[in-house]
């Protein structure tokens, strides 16, 4: 299959397999963290039939404590995650 773009990228990019967000080389750890937390959130929803967010949080911030209680994550990432209204995807962008 021929390449769709007729150019060679100057940088290396990484994509979250779960959310399809793109990141440059220095932020590839964010893509890995997004994938890990998105899988954990999906498993939590499947088990509990509710979102794993901090109670009464208007920004829908992911509760790492709730994910840890079900042993869905081994360690807490250094960044905060939020659940979007669309398709319950995880993001690092705090809603307005």
mmCIF file as gemmi writes it, N, C-alpha and C atoms, coordinates in Angstrom:
data_model
loop_
_atom_site.group_PDB
_atom_site.id
_atom_site.type_symbol
_atom_site.label_atom_id
_atom_site.label_alt_id
_atom_site.label_comp_id
_atom_site.label_asym_id
_atom_site.label_entity_id
_atom_site.label_seq_id
_atom_site.pdbx_PDB_ins_code
_atom_site.Cartn_x
_atom_site.Cartn_y
_atom_site.Cartn_z
_atom_site.occupancy
_atom_site.B_iso_or_equiv
_atom_site.pdbx_formal_charge
_atom_site.auth_seq_id
_atom_site.auth_asym_id
_atom_site.pdbx_PDB_model_num
ATOM 1 N N . UNK Axp A 1 ? 0.854 -1.174 0 1 0 ? 1 A 1
ATOM 2 C CA . UNK Axp A 1 ? 0 0 0 1 0 ? 1 A 1
ATOM 3 C C . UNK Axp A 1 ? 0.897 1.234 0 1 0 ? 1 A 1
ATOM 4 N N . UNK Axp A 2 ? 0.708 2.14 -0.923 1 0 ? 2 A 1
ATOM 5 C CA . UNK Axp A 2 ? 1.528 3.355 -0.957 1 0 ? 2 A 1
ATOM 6 C C . UNK Axp A 2 ? 1.16 4.301 0.184 1 0 ? 2 A 1
ATOM 7 N N . UNK Axp A 3 ? 2.108 5.109 0.642 1 0 ? 3 A 1
ATOM 8 C CA . UNK Axp A 3 ? 1.792 6.062 1.727 1 0 ? 3 A 1
ATOM 9 C C . UNK Axp A 3 ? 0.77 7.093 1.254 1 0 ? 3 A 1
ATOM 10 N N . UNK Axp A 4 ? -0.079 7.53 2.172 1 0 ? 4 A 1
ATOM 11 C CA . UNK Axp A 4 ? -1.094 8.513 1.842 1 0 ? 4 A 1
ATOM 12 C C . UNK Axp A 4 ? -0.504 9.911 1.743 1 0 ? 4 A 1
ATOM 13 N N . UNK Axp A 5 ? 0.459 10.193 2.564 1 0 ? 5 A 1
ATOM 14 C CA . UNK Axp A 5 ? 1.109 11.5 2.53 1 0 ? 5 A 1
ATOM 15 C C . UNK Axp A 5 ? 2.371 11.396 1.69 1 0 ? 5 A 1
ATOM 16 N N . UNK Axp A 6 ? 2.611 12.365 0.883 1 0 ? 6 A 1
ATOM 17 C CA . UNK Axp A 6 ? 3.796 12.366 0.015 1 0 ? 6 A 1
ATOM 18 C C . UNK Axp A 6 ? 4.949 13.092 0.688 1 0 ? 6 A 1
ATOM 19 N N . UNK Axp A 7 ? 5.184 12.782 1.962 1 0 ? 7 A 1
ATOM 20 C CA . UNK Axp A 7 ? 6.246 13.442 2.705 1 0 ? 7 A 1
ATOM 21 C C . UNK Axp A 7 ? 6.74 12.521 3.808 1 0 ? 7 A 1
ATOM 22 N N . UNK Axp A 8 ? 7.901 12.82 4.289 1 0 ? 8 A 1
ATOM 23 C CA . UNK Axp A 8 ? 8.47 12.08 5.416 1 0 ? 8 A 1
ATOM 24 C C . UNK Axp A 8 ? 8.397 12.994 6.633 1 0 ? 8 A 1
ATOM 25 N N . UNK Axp A 9 ? 7.811 12.516 7.749 1 0 ? 9 A 1
ATOM 26 C CA . UNK Axp A 9 ? 7.712 13.385 8.928 1 0 ? 9 A 1
ATOM 27 C C . UNK Axp A 9 ? 9.097 13.718 9.483 1 0 ? 9 A 1
ATOM 28 N N . UNK Axp A 10 ? 9.205 14.93 9.984 1 0 ? 10 A 1
ATOM 29 C CA . UNK Axp A 10 ? 10.459 15.373 10.581 1 0 ? 10 A 1
ATOM 30 C C . UNK Axp A 10 ? 10.582 14.939 12.038 1 0 ? 10 A 1
ATOM 31 N N . UNK Axp A 11 ? 9.452 14.647 12.678 1 0 ? 11 A 1
ATOM 32 C CA . UNK Axp A 11 ? 9.442 14.233 14.081 1 0 ? 11 A 1
ATOM 33 C C . UNK Axp A 11 ? 8.751 12.879 14.206 1 0 ? 11 A 1
ATOM 34 N N . UNK Axp A 12 ? 8.984 12.234 15.333 1 0 ? 12 A 1
ATOM 35 C CA . UNK Axp A 12 ? 8.29 11.004 15.643 1 0 ? 12 A 1
ATOM 36 C C . UNK Axp A 12 ? 7.066 11.334 16.481 1 0 ? 12 A 1
ATOM 37 N N . UNK Axp A 13 ? 5.95 10.742 16.131 1 0 ? 13 A 1
ATOM 38 C CA . UNK Axp A 13 ? 4.702 10.974 16.853 1 0 ? 13 A 1
ATOM 39 C C . UNK Axp A 13 ? 4.192 9.668 17.435 1 0 ? 13 A 1
ATOM 40 N N . UNK Axp A 14 ? 3.473 9.78 18.533 1 0 ? 14 A 1
ATOM 41 C CA . UNK Axp A 14 ? 2.876 8.621 19.196 1 0 ? 14 A 1
ATOM 42 C C . UNK Axp A 14 ? 1.388 8.863 19.329 1 0 ? 14 A 1
ATOM 43 N N . UNK Axp A 15 ? 0.603 7.801 19.153 1 0 ? 15 A 1
ATOM 44 C CA . UNK Axp A 15 ? -0.847 7.93 19.221 1 0 ? 15 A 1
ATOM 45 C C . UNK Axp A 15 ? -1.391 7.026 20.321 1 0 ? 15 A 1
ATOM 46 N N . UNK Axp A 16 ? -2.303 7.557 21.075 1 0 ? 16 A 1
ATOM 47 C CA . UNK Axp A 16 ? -3.016 6.749 22.05 1 0 ? 16 A 1
ATOM 48 C C . UNK Axp A 16 ? -3.901 5.787 21.277 1 0 ? 16 A 1
ATOM 49 N N . UNK Axp A 17 ? -3.783 4.505 21.551 1 0 ? 17 A 1
ATOM 50 C CA . UNK Axp A 17 ? -4.594 3.503 20.853 1 0 ? 17 A 1
ATOM 51 C C . UNK Axp A 17 ? -6.053 3.563 21.275 1 0 ? 17 A 1
ATOM 52 N N . UNK Axp A 18 ? -6.301 4.076 22.462 1 0 ? 18 A 1
ATOM 53 C CA . UNK Axp A 18 ? -7.662 4.116 22.995 1 0 ? 18 A 1
ATOM 54 C C . UNK Axp A 18 ? -8.408 5.395 22.638 1 0 ? 18 A 1
ATOM 55 N N . UNK Axp A 19 ? -7.704 6.532 22.609 1 0 ? 19 A 1
ATOM 56 C CA . UNK Axp A 19 ? -8.379 7.816 22.377 1 0 ? 19 A 1
ATOM 57 C C . UNK Axp A 19 ? -7.979 8.476 21.063 1 0 ? 19 A 1
ATOM 58 N N . UNK Axp A 20 ? -6.981 7.934 20.396 1 0 ? 20 A 1
ATOM 59 C CA . UNK Axp A 20 ? -6.482 8.446 19.112 1 0 ? 20 A 1
ATOM 60 C C . UNK Axp A 20 ? -5.847 9.836 19.195 1 0 ? 20 A 1
ATOM 61 N N . UNK Axp A 21 ? -5.479 10.284 20.38 1 0 ? 21 A 1
ATOM 62 C CA . UNK Axp A 21 ? -4.769 11.551 20.529 1 0 ? 21 A 1
ATOM 63 C C . UNK Axp A 21 ? -3.321 11.357 20.088 1 0 ? 21 A 1
ATOM 64 N N . UNK Axp A 22 ? -2.75 12.389 19.467 1 0 ? 22 A 1
ATOM 65 C CA . UNK Axp A 22 ? -1.366 12.333 19 1 0 ? 22 A 1
ATOM 66 C C . UNK Axp A 22 ? -0.45 13.139 19.908 1 0 ? 22 A 1
ATOM 67 N N . UNK Axp A 23 ? 0.78 12.61 20.092 1 0 ? 23 A 1
ATOM 68 C CA . UNK Axp A 23 ? 1.759 13.263 20.955 1 0 ? 23 A 1
ATOM 69 C C . UNK Axp A 23 ? 3.132 13.199 20.317 1 0 ? 23 A 1
ATOM 70 N N . UNK Axp A 24 ? 3.931 14.236 20.567 1 0 ? 24 A 1
ATOM 71 C CA . UNK Axp A 24 ? 5.311 14.229 20.103 1 0 ? 24 A 1
ATOM 72 C C . UNK Axp A 24 ? 6.149 13.348 21.025 1 0 ? 24 A 1
ATOM 73 N N . UNK Axp A 25 ? 7.356 13.072 20.596 1 0 ? 25 A 1
ATOM 74 C CA . UNK Axp A 25 ? 8.261 12.155 21.298 1 0 ? 25 A 1
ATOM 75 C C . UNK Axp A 25 ? 8.374 12.446 22.794 1 0 ? 25 A 1
ATOM 76 N N . UNK Axp A 26 ? 8.548 13.726 23.159 1 0 ? 26 A 1
ATOM 77 C CA . UNK Axp A 26 ? 8.755 14.065 24.57 1 0 ? 26 A 1
ATOM 78 C C . UNK Axp A 26 ? 7.498 13.849 25.422 1 0 ? 26 A 1
ATOM 79 N N . UNK Axp A 27 ? 6.343 13.684 24.784 1 0 ? 27 A 1
ATOM 80 C CA . UNK Axp A 27 ? 5.095 13.463 25.517 1 0 ? 27 A 1
ATOM 81 C C . UNK Axp A 27 ? 4.518 12.063 25.32 1 0 ? 27 A 1
ATOM 82 N N . UNK Axp A 28 ? 5.338 11.134 24.854 1 0 ? 28 A 1
ATOM 83 C CA . UNK Axp A 28 ? 4.821 9.79 24.591 1 0 ? 28 A 1
ATOM 84 C C . UNK Axp A 28 ? 4.299 9.115 25.862 1 0 ? 28 A 1
ATOM 85 N N . UNK Axp A 29 ? 4.811 9.522 27.026 1 0 ? 29 A 1
ATOM 86 C CA . UNK Axp A 29 ? 4.328 8.959 28.285 1 0 ? 29 A 1
ATOM 87 C C . UNK Axp A 29 ? 2.843 9.286 28.51 1 0 ? 29 A 1
ATOM 88 N N . UNK Axp A 30 ? 2.377 10.403 27.944 1 0 ? 30 A 1
ATOM 89 C CA . UNK Axp A 30 ? 0.97 10.777 28.083 1 0 ? 30 A 1
ATOM 90 C C . UNK Axp A 30 ? 0.097 9.805 27.29 1 0 ? 30 A 1
ATOM 91 N N . UNK Axp A 31 ? 0.541 9.42 26.1 1 0 ? 31 A 1
ATOM 92 C CA . UNK Axp A 31 ? -0.209 8.45 25.292 1 0 ? 31 A 1
ATOM 93 C C . UNK Axp A 31 ? -0.345 7.128 26.042 1 0 ? 31 A 1
ATOM 94 N N . UNK Axp A 32 ? 0.745 6.679 26.657 1 0 ? 32 A 1
ATOM 95 C CA . UNK Axp A 32 ? 0.711 5.433 27.429 1 0 ? 32 A 1
ATOM 96 C C . UNK Axp A 32 ? -0.247 5.564 28.624 1 0 ? 32 A 1
ATOM 97 N N . UNK Axp A 33 ? -0.171 6.683 29.333 1 0 ? 33 A 1
ATOM 98 C CA . UNK Axp A 33 ? -1.039 6.893 30.496 1 0 ? 33 A 1
ATOM 99 C C . UNK Axp A 33 ? -2.507 6.961 30.078 1 0 ? 33 A 1
ATOM 100 N N . UNK Axp A 34 ? -2.798 7.651 28.971 1 0 ? 34 A 1
ATOM 101 C CA . UNK Axp A 34 ? -4.173 7.727 28.478 1 0 ? 34 A 1
ATOM 102 C C . UNK Axp A 34 ? -4.722 6.336 28.184 1 0 ? 34 A 1
ATOM 103 N N . UNK Axp A 35 ? -3.925 5.507 27.522 1 0 ? 35 A 1
ATOM 104 C CA . UNK Axp A 35 ? -4.364 4.151 27.205 1 0 ? 35 A 1
ATOM 105 C C . UNK Axp A 35 ? -4.645 3.354 28.476 1 0 ? 35 A 1
ATOM 106 N N . UNK Axp A 36 ? -3.756 3.459 29.442 1 0 ? 36 A 1
ATOM 107 C CA . UNK Axp A 36 ? -3.91 2.723 30.697 1 0 ? 36 A 1
ATOM 108 C C . UNK Axp A 36 ? -5.182 3.155 31.437 1 0 ? 36 A 1
ATOM 109 N N . UNK Axp A 37 ? -5.38 4.459 31.569 1 0 ? 37 A 1
ATOM 110 C CA . UNK Axp A 37 ? -6.532 4.969 32.315 1 0 ? 37 A 1
ATOM 111 C C . UNK Axp A 37 ? -7.823 4.723 31.541 1 0 ? 37 A 1
ATOM 112 N N . UNK Axp A 38 ? -7.813 4.852 30.212 1 0 ? 38 A 1
ATOM 113 C CA . UNK Axp A 38 ? -9.029 4.603 29.433 1 0 ? 38 A 1
ATOM 114 C C . UNK Axp A 38 ? -9.478 3.158 29.579 1 0 ? 38 A 1
ATOM 115 N N . UNK Axp A 39 ? -8.543 2.214 29.532 1 0 ? 39 A 1
ATOM 116 C CA . UNK Axp A 39 ? -8.91 0.797 29.718 1 0 ? 39 A 1
ATOM 117 C C . UNK Axp A 39 ? -9.47 0.574 31.12 1 0 ? 39 A 1
ATOM 118 N N . UNK Axp A 40 ? -8.846 1.198 32.116 1 0 ? 40 A 1
ATOM 119 C CA . UNK Axp A 40 ? -9.325 1.06 33.491 1 0 ? 40 A 1
ATOM 120 C C . UNK Axp A 40 ? -10.73 1.646 33.645 1 0 ? 40 A 1
ATOM 121 N N . UNK Axp A 41 ? -10.966 2.814 33.056 1 0 ? 41 A 1
ATOM 122 C CA . UNK Axp A 41 ? -12.291 3.452 33.118 1 0 ? 41 A 1
ATOM 123 C C . UNK Axp A 41 ? -13.333 2.567 32.435 1 0 ? 41 A 1
ATOM 124 N N . UNK Axp A 42 ? -13.006 2.041 31.27 1 0 ? 42 A 1
ATOM 125 C CA . UNK Axp A 42 ? -13.94 1.158 30.56 1 0 ? 42 A 1
ATOM 126 C C . UNK Axp A 42 ? -14.279 -0.077 31.387 1 0 ? 42 A 1
ATOM 127 N N . UNK Axp A 43 ? -13.278 -0.662 32.03 1 0 ? 43 A 1
ATOM 128 C CA . UNK Axp A 43 ? -13.511 -1.839 32.882 1 0 ? 43 A 1
ATOM 129 C C . UNK Axp A 43 ? -14.347 -1.48 34.109 1 0 ? 43 A 1
ATOM 130 N N . UNK Axp A 44 ? -14.079 -0.32 34.669 1 0 ? 44 A 1
ATOM 131 C CA . UNK Axp A 44 ? -14.851 0.137 35.833 1 0 ? 44 A 1
ATOM 132 C C . UNK Axp A 44 ? -16.32 0.299 35.455 1 0 ? 44 A 1
ATOM 133 N N . UNK Axp A 45 ? -16.577 0.947 34.332 1 0 ? 45 A 1
ATOM 134 C CA . UNK Axp A 45 ? -17.957 1.151 33.878 1 0 ? 45 A 1
ATOM 135 C C . UNK Axp A 45 ? -18.642 -0.191 33.625 1 0 ? 45 A 1
ATOM 136 N N . UNK Axp A 46 ? -17.932 -1.13 33.036 1 0 ? 46 A 1
ATOM 137 C CA . UNK Axp A 46 ? -18.498 -2.456 32.772 1 0 ? 46 A 1
ATOM 138 C C . UNK Axp A 46 ? -18.861 -3.178 34.073 1 0 ? 46 A 1
ATOM 139 N N . UNK Axp A 47 ? -18.04 -2.997 35.104 1 0 ? 47 A 1
ATOM 140 C CA . UNK Axp A 47 ? -18.283 -3.683 36.369 1 0 ? 47 A 1
ATOM 141 C C . UNK Axp A 47 ? -19.312 -2.971 37.241 1 0 ? 47 A 1
ATOM 142 N N . UNK Axp A 48 ? -19.2 -1.651 37.351 1 0 ? 48 A 1
ATOM 143 C CA . UNK Axp A 48 ? -20.026 -0.896 38.298 1 0 ? 48 A 1
ATOM 144 C C . UNK Axp A 48 ? -21.234 -0.196 37.664 1 0 ? 48 A 1
ATOM 145 N N . UNK Axp A 49 ? -21.247 -0.094 36.334 1 0 ? 49 A 1
ATOM 146 C CA . UNK Axp A 49 ? -22.338 0.594 35.616 1 0 ? 49 A 1
ATOM 147 C C . UNK Axp A 49 ? -22.441 2.069 36.012 1 0 ? 49 A 1
ATOM 148 N N . UNK Axp A 50 ? -21.295 2.679 36.325 1 0 ? 50 A 1
ATOM 149 C CA . UNK Axp A 50 ? -21.232 4.104 36.638 1 0 ? 50 A 1
ATOM 150 C C . UNK Axp A 50 ? -19.84 4.611 36.295 1 0 ? 50 A 1
ATOM 151 N N . UNK Axp A 51 ? -19.723 5.931 36.2 1 0 ? 51 A 1
ATOM 152 C CA . UNK Axp A 51 ? -18.429 6.531 35.895 1 0 ? 51 A 1
ATOM 153 C C . UNK Axp A 51 ? -17.546 6.582 37.139 1 0 ? 51 A 1
ATOM 154 N N . UNK Axp A 52 ? -16.249 6.318 36.992 1 0 ? 52 A 1
ATOM 155 C CA . UNK Axp A 52 ? -15.333 6.4 38.134 1 0 ? 52 A 1
ATOM 156 C C . UNK Axp A 52 ? -14.828 7.824 38.343 1 0 ? 52 A 1
ATOM 157 N N . UNK Axp A 53 ? -15.747 8.716 38.658 1 0 ? 53 A 1
ATOM 158 C CA . UNK Axp A 53 ? -15.357 10.104 38.866 1 0 ? 53 A 1
ATOM 159 C C . UNK Axp A 53 ? -15.433 10.445 40.348 1 0 ? 53 A 1
ATOM 160 N N . UNK Axp A 54 ? -14.729 11.499 40.729 1 0 ? 54 A 1
ATOM 161 C CA . UNK Axp A 54 ? -14.783 11.973 42.109 1 0 ? 54 A 1
ATOM 162 C C . UNK Axp A 54 ? -16.201 12.472 42.365 1 0 ? 54 A 1
ATOM 163 N N . UNK Axp A 55 ? -16.791 12.033 43.454 1 0 ? 55 A 1
ATOM 164 C CA . UNK Axp A 55 ? -18.168 12.396 43.776 1 0 ? 55 A 1
ATOM 165 C C . UNK Axp A 55 ? -18.356 13.906 43.777 1 0 ? 55 A 1
ATOM 166 N N . UNK Axp A 56 ? -19.393 14.347 43.105 1 0 ? 56 A 1
ATOM 167 C CA . UNK Axp A 56 ? -19.811 15.75 43.024 1 0 ? 56 A 1
ATOM 168 C C . UNK Axp A 56 ? -18.803 16.65 42.315 1 0 ? 56 A 1
ATOM 169 N N . UNK Axp A 57 ? -17.889 16.085 41.546 1 0 ? 57 A 1
ATOM 170 C CA . UNK Axp A 57 ? -16.92 16.902 40.816 1 0 ? 57 A 1
ATOM 171 C C . UNK Axp A 57 ? -17.557 17.391 39.509 1 0 ? 57 A 1
ATOM 172 N N . UNK Axp A 58 ? -17.7 18.707 39.344 1 0 ? 58 A 1
ATOM 173 C CA . UNK Axp A 58 ? -18.358 19.221 38.134 1 0 ? 58 A 1
ATOM 174 C C . UNK Axp A 58 ? -17.53 19.016 36.86 1 0 ? 58 A 1
ATOM 175 N N . UNK Axp A 59 ? -16.234 18.731 37.015 1 0 ? 59 A 1
ATOM 176 C CA . UNK Axp A 59 ? -15.354 18.551 35.858 1 0 ? 59 A 1
ATOM 177 C C . UNK Axp A 59 ? -15.225 17.09 35.44 1 0 ? 59 A 1
ATOM 178 N N . UNK Axp A 60 ? -15.856 16.198 36.179 1 0 ? 60 A 1
ATOM 179 C CA . UNK Axp A 60 ? -15.819 14.748 35.896 1 0 ? 60 A 1
ATOM 180 C C . UNK Axp A 60 ? -14.379 14.21 35.944 1 0 ? 60 A 1
ATOM 181 N N . UNK Axp A 61 ? -13.669 14.601 36.993 1 0 ? 61 A 1
ATOM 182 C CA . UNK Axp A 61 ? -12.295 14.142 37.187 1 0 ? 61 A 1
ATOM 183 C C . UNK Axp A 61 ? -12.296 12.668 37.578 1 0 ? 61 A 1
ATOM 184 N N . UNK Axp A 62 ? -11.421 11.905 36.947 1 0 ? 62 A 1
ATOM 185 C CA . UNK Axp A 62 ? -11.325 10.472 37.221 1 0 ? 62 A 1
ATOM 186 C C . UNK Axp A 62 ? -10.809 10.254 38.638 1 0 ? 62 A 1
ATOM 187 N N . UNK Axp A 63 ? -11.495 9.391 39.372 1 0 ? 63 A 1
ATOM 188 C CA . UNK Axp A 63 ? -11.082 9.037 40.721 1 0 ? 63 A 1
ATOM 189 C C . UNK Axp A 63 ? -10.116 7.859 40.665 1 0 ? 63 A 1
ATOM 190 N N . UNK Axp A 64 ? -8.853 8.137 40.899 1 0 ? 64 A 1
ATOM 191 C CA . UNK Axp A 64 ? -7.852 7.069 40.914 1 0 ? 64 A 1
ATOM 192 C C . UNK Axp A 64 ? -8.129 6.095 42.054 1 0 ? 64 A 1
ATOM 193 N N . UNK Axp A 65 ? -8.688 6.609 43.138 1 0 ? 65 A 1
ATOM 194 C CA . UNK Axp A 65 ? -9.023 5.754 44.276 1 0 ? 65 A 1
ATOM 195 C C . UNK Axp A 65 ? -10.033 4.677 43.867 1 0 ? 65 A 1
ATOM 196 N N . UNK Axp A 66 ? -11.051 5.068 43.117 1 0 ? 66 A 1
ATOM 197 C CA . UNK Axp A 66 ? -12.058 4.093 42.677 1 0 ? 66 A 1
ATOM 198 C C . UNK Axp A 66 ? -11.447 3.047 41.754 1 0 ? 66 A 1
ATOM 199 N N . UNK Axp A 67 ? -10.535 3.457 40.89 1 0 ? 67 A 1
ATOM 200 C CA . UNK Axp A 67 ? -9.875 2.502 40 1 0 ? 67 A 1
ATOM 201 C C . UNK Axp A 67 ? -8.962 1.563 40.782 1 0 ? 67 A 1
ATOM 202 N N . UNK Axp A 68 ? -8.303 2.1 41.794 1 0 ? 68 A 1
ATOM 203 C CA . UNK Axp A 68 ? -7.419 1.275 42.633 1 0 ? 68 A 1
ATOM 204 C C . UNK Axp A 68 ? -8.216 0.261 43.451 1 0 ? 68 A 1
ATOM 205 N N . UNK Axp A 69 ? -9.388 0.665 43.925 1 0 ? 69 A 1
ATOM 206 C CA . UNK Axp A 69 ? -10.203 -0.246 44.729 1 0 ? 69 A 1
ATOM 207 C C . UNK Axp A 69 ? -10.54 -1.529 43.97 1 0 ? 69 A 1
ATOM 208 N N . UNK Axp A 70 ? -10.758 -1.414 42.664 1 0 ? 70 A 1
ATOM 209 C CA . UNK Axp A 70 ? -11.068 -2.591 41.847 1 0 ? 70 A 1
ATOM 210 C C . UNK Axp A 70 ? -9.815 -3.198 41.224 1 0 ? 70 A 1
ATOM 211 N N . UNK Axp A 71 ? -8.639 -2.684 41.64 1 0 ? 71 A 1
ATOM 212 C CA . UNK Axp A 71 ? -7.348 -3.162 41.139 1 0 ? 71 A 1
ATOM 213 C C . UNK Axp A 71 ? -7.246 -3.047 39.616 1 0 ? 71 A 1
ATOM 214 N N . UNK Axp A 72 ? -7.76 -1.922 39.085 1 0 ? 72 A 1
ATOM 215 C CA . UNK Axp A 72 ? -7.723 -1.674 37.649 1 0 ? 72 A 1
ATOM 216 C C . UNK Axp A 72 ? -6.481 -0.912 37.223 1 0 ? 72 A 1
ATOM 217 N N . UNK Axp A 73 ? -5.78 -0.295 38.192 1 0 ? 73 A 1
ATOM 218 C CA . UNK Axp A 73 ? -4.495 0.351 37.919 1 0 ? 73 A 1
ATOM 219 C C . UNK Axp A 73 ? -3.502 -0.067 38.996 1 0 ? 73 A 1
ATOM 220 N N . UNK Axp A 74 ? -2.24 -0.152 38.599 1 0 ? 74 A 1
ATOM 221 C CA . UNK Axp A 74 ? -1.178 -0.533 39.535 1 0 ? 74 A 1
ATOM 222 C C . UNK Axp A 74 ? -0.569 0.673 40.234 1 0 ? 74 A 1
ATOM 223 N N . UNK Axp A 75 ? -0.516 1.792 39.518 1 0 ? 75 A 1
ATOM 224 C CA . UNK Axp A 75 ? 0.044 3.01 40.1 1 0 ? 75 A 1
ATOM 225 C C . UNK Axp A 75 ? -0.683 4.219 39.533 1 0 ? 75 A 1
ATOM 226 N N . UNK Axp A 76 ? -0.655 5.287 40.304 1 0 ? 76 A 1
ATOM 227 C CA . UNK Axp A 76 ? -1.324 6.525 39.875 1 0 ? 76 A 1
ATOM 228 C C . UNK Axp A 76 ? -0.418 7.31 38.938 1 0 ? 76 A 1
ATOM 229 N N . UNK Axp A 77 ? -0.968 7.756 37.818 1 0 ? 77 A 1
ATOM 230 C CA . UNK Axp A 77 ? -0.171 8.618 36.94 1 0 ? 77 A 1
ATOM 231 C C . UNK Axp A 77 ? 0.056 9.979 37.587 1 0 ? 77 A 1
ATOM 232 N N . UNK Axp A 78 ? 1.031 10.713 37.102 1 0 ? 78 A 1
ATOM 233 C CA . UNK Axp A 78 ? 1.373 12.016 37.672 1 0 ? 78 A 1
ATOM 234 C C . UNK Axp A 78 ? 0.438 13.126 37.212 1 0 ? 78 A 1
ATOM 235 N N . UNK Axp A 79 ? -0.447 12.84 36.279 1 0 ? 79 A 1
ATOM 236 C CA . UNK Axp A 79 ? -1.34 13.871 35.756 1 0 ? 79 A 1
ATOM 237 C C . UNK Axp A 79 ? -2.789 13.555 36.099 1 0 ? 79 A 1
ATOM 238 N N . UNK Axp A 80 ? -3.642 14.542 35.893 1 0 ? 80 A 1
ATOM 239 C CA . UNK Axp A 80 ? -5.064 14.366 36.165 1 0 ? 80 A 1
ATOM 240 C C . UNK Axp A 80 ? -5.781 14.017 34.874 1 0 ? 80 A 1
ATOM 241 N N . UNK Axp A 81 ? -6.862 13.241 35.002 1 0 ? 81 A 1
ATOM 242 C CA . UNK Axp A 81 ? -7.655 12.835 33.859 1 0 ? 81 A 1
ATOM 243 C C . UNK Axp A 81 ? -9.116 13.178 34.102 1 0 ? 81 A 1
ATOM 244 N N . UNK Axp A 82 ? -9.806 13.462 33.019 1 0 ? 82 A 1
ATOM 245 C CA . UNK Axp A 82 ? -11.224 13.819 33.062 1 0 ? 82 A 1
ATOM 246 C C . UNK Axp A 82 ? -11.962 12.966 32.04 1 0 ? 82 A 1
ATOM 247 N N . UNK Axp A 83 ? -13.254 12.765 32.262 1 0 ? 83 A 1
ATOM 248 C CA . UNK Axp A 83 ? -14.066 11.992 31.326 1 0 ? 83 A 1
ATOM 249 C C . UNK Axp A 83 ? -14.935 12.962 30.538 1 0 ? 83 A 1
ATOM 250 N N . UNK Axp A 84 ? -14.85 12.844 29.218 1 0 ? 84 A 1
ATOM 251 C CA . UNK Axp A 84 ? -15.611 13.737 28.341 1 0 ? 84 A 1
ATOM 252 C C . UNK Axp A 84 ? -17.079 13.321 28.304 1 0 ? 84 A 1
ATOM 253 N N . UNK Axp A 85 ? -17.915 14.245 27.874 1 0 ? 85 A 1
ATOM 254 C CA . UNK Axp A 85 ? -19.337 13.939 27.7 1 0 ? 85 A 1
ATOM 255 C C . UNK Axp A 85 ? -19.549 13.007 26.513 1 0 ? 85 A 1
ATOM 256 N N . UNK Axp A 86 ? -18.729 13.174 25.477 1 0 ? 86 A 1
ATOM 257 C CA . UNK Axp A 86 ? -18.87 12.355 24.285 1 0 ? 86 A 1
ATOM 258 C C . UNK Axp A 86 ? -18.148 11.028 24.466 1 0 ? 86 A 1
ATOM 259 N N . UNK Axp A 87 ? -18.867 9.967 24.365 1 0 ? 87 A 1
ATOM 260 C CA . UNK Axp A 87 ? -18.324 8.605 24.34 1 0 ? 87 A 1
ATOM 261 C C . UNK Axp A 87 ? -17.498 8.223 25.564 1 0 ? 87 A 1
ATOM 262 N N . UNK Axp A 88 ? -17.57 8.987 26.61 1 0 ? 88 A 1
ATOM 263 C CA . UNK Axp A 88 ? -16.872 8.692 27.862 1 0 ? 88 A 1
ATOM 264 C C . UNK Axp A 88 ? -15.381 8.429 27.653 1 0 ? 88 A 1
ATOM 265 N N . UNK Axp A 89 ? -14.759 9.291 26.848 1 0 ? 89 A 1
ATOM 266 C CA . UNK Axp A 89 ? -13.33 9.187 26.602 1 0 ? 89 A 1
ATOM 267 C C . UNK Axp A 89 ? -12.561 9.951 27.683 1 0 ? 89 A 1
ATOM 268 N N . UNK Axp A 90 ? -11.379 9.461 27.969 1 0 ? 90 A 1
ATOM 269 C CA . UNK Axp A 90 ? -10.508 10.091 28.963 1 0 ? 90 A 1
ATOM 270 C C . UNK Axp A 90 ? -9.667 11.149 28.273 1 0 ? 90 A 1
ATOM 271 N N . UNK Axp A 91 ? -9.467 12.266 28.954 1 0 ? 91 A 1
ATOM 272 C CA . UNK Axp A 91 ? -8.637 13.351 28.433 1 0 ? 91 A 1
ATOM 273 C C . UNK Axp A 91 ? -7.843 13.971 29.579 1 0 ? 91 A 1
ATOM 274 N N . UNK Axp A 92 ? -6.766 14.645 29.22 1 0 ? 92 A 1
ATOM 275 C CA . UNK Axp A 92 ? -5.982 15.381 30.219 1 0 ? 92 A 1
ATOM 276 C C . UNK Axp A 92 ? -6.403 16.843 30.261 1 0 ? 92 A 1
ATOM 277 N N . UNK Axp A 93 ? -7.3 17.228 29.368 1 0 ? 93 A 1
ATOM 278 C CA . UNK Axp A 93 ? -7.761 18.624 29.271 1 0 ? 93 A 1
ATOM 279 C C . UNK Axp A 93 ? -8.925 18.846 30.227 1 0 ? 93 A 1
ATOM 280 N N . UNK Axp A 94 ? -8.73 19.758 31.167 1 0 ? 94 A 1
ATOM 281 C CA . UNK Axp A 94 ? -9.784 20.072 32.135 1 0 ? 94 A 1
ATOM 282 C C . UNK Axp A 94 ? -10.913 20.833 31.429 1 0 ? 94 A 1
ATOM 283 N N . UNK Axp A 95 ? -12.137 20.369 31.559 1 0 ? 95 A 1
ATOM 284 C CA . UNK Axp A 95 ? -13.257 21.07 30.914 1 0 ? 95 A 1
ATOM 285 C C . UNK Axp A 95 ? -13.443 22.476 31.473 1 0 ? 95 A 1
ATOM 286 N N . UNK Axp A 96 ? -14.068 23.333 30.667 1 0 ? 96 A 1
ATOM 287 C CA . UNK Axp A 96 ? -14.297 24.718 31.097 1 0 ? 96 A 1
ATOM 288 C C . UNK Axp A 96 ? -15.632 24.847 31.785 1 0 ? 96 A 1
